[in-house]
C-alpha cells in the first residue's frame, strides 16, 4: 500500500505533537509569536539532543525566524545558541535586532543577487 501511495504510512514522522500554553493548544489558539517560539523551542531541544548523542552541535539554519519575534524573544533566541552553535539566520532586515548581541557574528547583505558584507 505504501508503494502504491508513494509515501510511508507509519512511523514517527506521521505522529502529531500538540503543545499547550495555559491549557490551550498553541497551534489553534496561540499567536504567531507563540507558535514560532514553540517551534523554535522544539528545534533548540533537538540540537541539544544531537549534541548529547554525537558530542557536537549541528549547524543550525533559521529562515526568517526573527520577523515574528519581539525584541526580547529575538535576544533570548540569539543568547541561547550564541558561542556554541554555528548558525545561519536569514532575515529581510535587522533594524529591530539588538546587534550588540551578535558578538563575533558575520553579517552579509544580499542586493540584486550579489552577496556583500
ChimeraX commands (.cxc) that place a marker at each C-alpha (Angstrom):
marker #1 position 0.00,0.00,0.00 radius 0.5
marker #1 position 2.91,2.38,0.74 radius 0.5
marker #1 position 4.42,1.81,-2.69 radius 0.5
marker #1 position 1.06,2.39,-4.35 radius 0.5
marker #1 position 0.53,5.65,-2.46 radius 0.5
marker #1 position 4.16,6.70,-2.81 radius 0.5
marker #1 position 4.54,7.52,0.87 radius 0.5
marker #1 position 5.21,5.94,4.23 radius 0.5
marker #1 position 2.05,5.32,6.22 radius 0.5
marker #1 position 3.56,4.59,9.64 radius 0.5
marker #1 position 6.43,5.95,11.69 radius 0.5
marker #1 position 7.40,8.84,13.95 radius 0.5
marker #1 position 7.18,11.36,11.11 radius 0.5
marker #1 position 3.43,10.63,10.92 radius 0.5
marker #1 position 2.84,11.44,14.60 radius 0.5
marker #1 position 1.15,14.67,15.61 radius 0.5
marker #1 position 2.52,16.63,18.54 radius 0.5
marker #1 position 0.42,19.12,20.44 radius 0.5
marker #1 position 1.85,21.87,22.63 radius 0.5
marker #1 position -0.13,23.85,25.17 radius 0.5
marker #1 position 0.19,27.23,26.82 radius 0.5
marker #1 position -2.08,27.76,29.83 radius 0.5
marker #1 position -4.13,24.74,28.81 radius 0.5
marker #1 position -4.77,25.98,25.25 radius 0.5
marker #1 position -3.35,24.33,22.15 radius 0.5
marker #1 position -0.70,26.60,20.64 radius 0.5
marker #1 position -1.42,25.67,17.02 radius 0.5
marker #1 position -5.07,26.67,17.36 radius 0.5
marker #1 position -5.07,29.45,19.95 radius 0.5
marker #1 position -1.51,30.76,20.06 radius 0.5
marker #1 position -0.33,33.97,18.44 radius 0.5
marker #1 position 2.16,33.76,15.58 radius 0.5
marker #1 position 4.91,34.68,18.05 radius 0.5
marker #1 position 3.84,31.92,20.44 radius 0.5
marker #1 position 3.68,29.39,17.61 radius 0.5
marker #1 position 7.12,30.45,16.37 radius 0.5
marker #1 position 8.56,30.32,19.90 radius 0.5
marker #1 position 7.14,26.83,20.40 radius 0.5
marker #1 position 8.64,25.60,17.12 radius 0.5
marker #1 position 12.00,27.17,17.99 radius 0.5
marker #1 position 11.95,25.59,21.45 radius 0.5
marker #1 position 11.47,22.20,19.86 radius 0.5
marker #1 position 14.31,22.88,17.39 radius 0.5
marker #1 position 16.64,24.00,20.18 radius 0.5
marker #1 position 15.81,20.89,22.21 radius 0.5
marker #1 position 16.58,18.82,19.11 radius 0.5
marker #1 position 20.05,20.32,18.68 radius 0.5
marker #1 position 20.80,19.73,22.37 radius 0.5
marker #1 position 19.81,16.08,21.93 radius 0.5
marker #1 position 22.07,15.79,18.88 radius 0.5
marker #1 position 24.93,17.32,20.87 radius 0.5
marker #1 position 24.40,14.81,23.67 radius 0.5
marker #1 position 24.31,11.89,21.22 radius 0.5
marker #1 position 27.25,12.71,18.95 radius 0.5
marker #1 position 29.27,15.15,21.04 radius 0.5
marker #1 position 28.95,18.21,18.83 radius 0.5
marker #1 position 26.30,20.62,17.73 radius 0.5
marker #1 position 24.88,20.52,14.22 radius 0.5
marker #1 position 24.80,23.61,12.03 radius 0.5
marker #1 position 21.57,25.47,12.77 radius 0.5
marker #1 position 19.69,27.04,9.85 radius 0.5
marker #1 position 16.95,29.53,10.74 radius 0.5
marker #1 position 14.98,31.05,7.88 radius 0.5
marker #1 position 13.31,34.38,8.70 radius 0.5
marker #1 position 12.60,33.49,12.33 radius 0.5
marker #1 position 13.19,36.96,13.73 radius 0.5
marker #1 position 10.34,38.71,11.92 radius 0.5
marker #1 position 7.63,37.25,14.15 radius 0.5
marker #1 position 9.52,37.64,17.45 radius 0.5
marker #1 position 9.52,40.72,19.64 radius 0.5
marker #1 position 12.93,42.22,20.54 radius 0.5
marker #1 position 13.03,40.37,23.88 radius 0.5
marker #1 position 12.44,36.97,22.24 radius 0.5
marker #1 position 14.94,37.81,19.49 radius 0.5
marker #1 position 17.59,38.46,22.13 radius 0.5
marker #1 position 16.68,35.33,24.09 radius 0.5
marker #1 position 16.94,33.21,20.95 radius 0.5
marker #1 position 20.35,34.59,20.00 radius 0.5
marker #1 position 21.70,34.19,23.53 radius 0.5
marker #1 position 20.54,30.56,23.55 radius 0.5
marker #1 position 22.80,29.44,20.72 radius 0.5
marker #1 position 25.43,32.16,20.72 radius 0.5
marker #1 position 29.04,30.97,21.06 radius 0.5
marker #1 position 28.12,27.28,20.92 radius 0.5
marker #1 position 26.19,26.58,17.70 radius 0.5
marker #1 position 27.22,27.66,14.21 radius 0.5
marker #1 position 24.06,29.34,12.98 radius 0.5
marker #1 position 22.88,30.84,9.72 radius 0.5
marker #1 position 19.91,33.19,10.00 radius 0.5
marker #1 position 18.13,34.75,7.07 radius 0.5
marker #1 position 16.15,37.95,7.55 radius 0.5
marker #1 position 14.64,40.68,5.43 radius 0.5
marker #1 position 16.14,43.25,7.80 radius 0.5
marker #1 position 17.94,43.53,11.10 radius 0.5
marker #1 position 16.81,47.01,12.10 radius 0.5
marker #1 position 14.85,45.75,15.12 radius 0.5
marker #1 position 17.63,43.41,16.23 radius 0.5
marker #1 position 19.96,44.29,19.10 radius 0.5
marker #1 position 23.17,43.88,17.10 radius 0.5
marker #1 position 25.25,44.18,20.30 radius 0.5
marker #1 position 24.12,40.59,20.92 radius 0.5
marker #1 position 25.79,39.39,17.72 radius 0.5
marker #1 position 29.28,39.11,19.17 radius 0.5
marker #1 position 31.64,37.62,16.62 radius 0.5
marker #1 position 28.89,37.27,14.02 radius 0.5
marker #1 position 29.37,37.94,10.33 radius 0.5
marker #1 position 26.54,39.81,8.68 radius 0.5
marker #1 position 26.07,39.54,4.94 radius 0.5
marker #1 position 23.68,41.56,2.80 radius 0.5
marker #1 position 22.20,40.38,-0.49 radius 0.5
marker #1 position 21.36,43.11,-3.02 radius 0.5
marker #1 position 20.24,42.26,-6.55 radius 0.5
marker #1 position 21.57,38.72,-6.13 radius 0.5
marker #1 position 25.02,39.86,-5.02 radius 0.5
marker #1 position 26.37,38.96,-1.57 radius 0.5
marker #1 position 28.35,41.58,0.32 radius 0.5
marker #1 position 29.35,42.28,3.88 radius 0.5
marker link #1:1,2 radius 0.2
marker link #1:2,3 radius 0.2
marker link #1:3,4 radius 0.2
marker link #1:4,5 radius 0.2
marker link #1:5,6 radius 0.2
marker link #1:6,7 radius 0.2
marker link #1:7,8 radius 0.2
marker link #1:8,9 radius 0.2
marker link #1:9,10 radius 0.2
marker link #1:10,11 radius 0.2
marker link #1:11,12 radius 0.2
marker link #1:12,13 radius 0.2
marker link #1:13,14 radius 0.2
marker link #1:14,15 radius 0.2
marker link #1:15,16 radius 0.2
marker link #1:16,17 radius 0.2
marker link #1:17,18 radius 0.2
marker link #1:18,19 radius 0.2
marker link #1:19,20 radius 0.2
marker link #1:20,21 radius 0.2
marker link #1:21,22 radius 0.2
marker link #1:22,23 radius 0.2
marker link #1:23,24 radius 0.2
marker link #1:24,25 radius 0.2
marker link #1:25,26 radius 0.2
marker link #1:26,27 radius 0.2
marker link #1:27,28 radius 0.2
marker link #1:28,29 radius 0.2
marker link #1:29,30 radius 0.2
marker link #1:30,31 radius 0.2
marker link #1:31,32 radius 0.2
marker link #1:32,33 radius 0.2
marker link #1:33,34 radius 0.2
marker link #1:34,35 radius 0.2
marker link #1:35,36 radius 0.2
marker link #1:36,37 radius 0.2
marker link #1:37,38 radius 0.2
marker link #1:38,39 radius 0.2
marker link #1:39,40 radius 0.2
marker link #1:40,41 radius 0.2
marker link #1:41,42 radius 0.2
marker link #1:42,43 radius 0.2
marker link #1:43,44 radius 0.2
marker link #1:44,45 radius 0.2
marker link #1:45,46 radius 0.2
marker link #1:46,47 radius 0.2
marker link #1:47,48 radius 0.2
marker link #1:48,49 radius 0.2
marker link #1:49,50 radius 0.2
marker link #1:50,51 radius 0.2
marker link #1:51,52 radius 0.2
marker link #1:52,53 radius 0.2
marker link #1:53,54 radius 0.2
marker link #1:54,55 radius 0.2
marker link #1:55,56 radius 0.2
marker link #1:56,57 radius 0.2
marker link #1:57,58 radius 0.2
marker link #1:58,59 radius 0.2
marker link #1:59,60 radius 0.2
marker link #1:60,61 radius 0.2
marker link #1:61,62 radius 0.2
marker link #1:62,63 radius 0.2
marker link #1:63,64 radius 0.2
marker link #1:64,65 radius 0.2
marker link #1:65,66 radius 0.2
marker link #1:66,67 radius 0.2
marker link #1:67,68 radius 0.2
marker link #1:68,69 radius 0.2
marker link #1:69,70 radius 0.2
marker link #1:70,71 radius 0.2
marker link #1:71,72 radius 0.2
marker link #1:72,73 radius 0.2
marker link #1:73,74 radius 0.2
marker link #1:74,75 radius 0.2
marker link #1:75,76 radius 0.2
marker link #1:76,77 radius 0.2
marker link #1:77,78 radius 0.2
marker link #1:78,79 radius 0.2
marker link #1:79,80 radius 0.2
marker link #1:80,81 radius 0.2
marker link #1:81,82 radius 0.2
marker link #1:82,83 radius 0.2
marker link #1:83,84 radius 0.2
marker link #1:84,85 radius 0.2
marker link #1:85,86 radius 0.2
marker link #1:86,87 radius 0.2
marker link #1:87,88 radius 0.2
marker link #1:88,89 radius 0.2
marker link #1:89,90 radius 0.2
marker link #1:90,91 radius 0.2
marker link #1:91,92 radius 0.2
marker link #1:92,93 radius 0.2
marker link #1:93,94 radius 0.2
marker link #1:94,95 radius 0.2
marker link #1:95,96 radius 0.2
marker link #1:96,97 radius 0.2
marker link #1:97,98 radius 0.2
marker link #1:98,99 radius 0.2
marker link #1:99,100 radius 0.2
marker link #1:100,101 radius 0.2
marker link #1:101,102 radius 0.2
marker link #1:102,103 radius 0.2
marker link #1:103,104 radius 0.2
marker link #1:104,105 radius 0.2
marker link #1:105,106 radius 0.2
marker link #1:106,107 radius 0.2
marker link #1:107,108 radius 0.2
marker link #1:108,109 radius 0.2
marker link #1:109,110 radius 0.2
marker link #1:110,111 radius 0.2
marker link #1:111,112 radius 0.2
marker link #1:112,113 radius 0.2
marker link #1:113,114 radius 0.2
marker link #1:114,115 radius 0.2
marker link #1:115,116 radius 0.2
marker link #1:116,117 radius 0.2
view
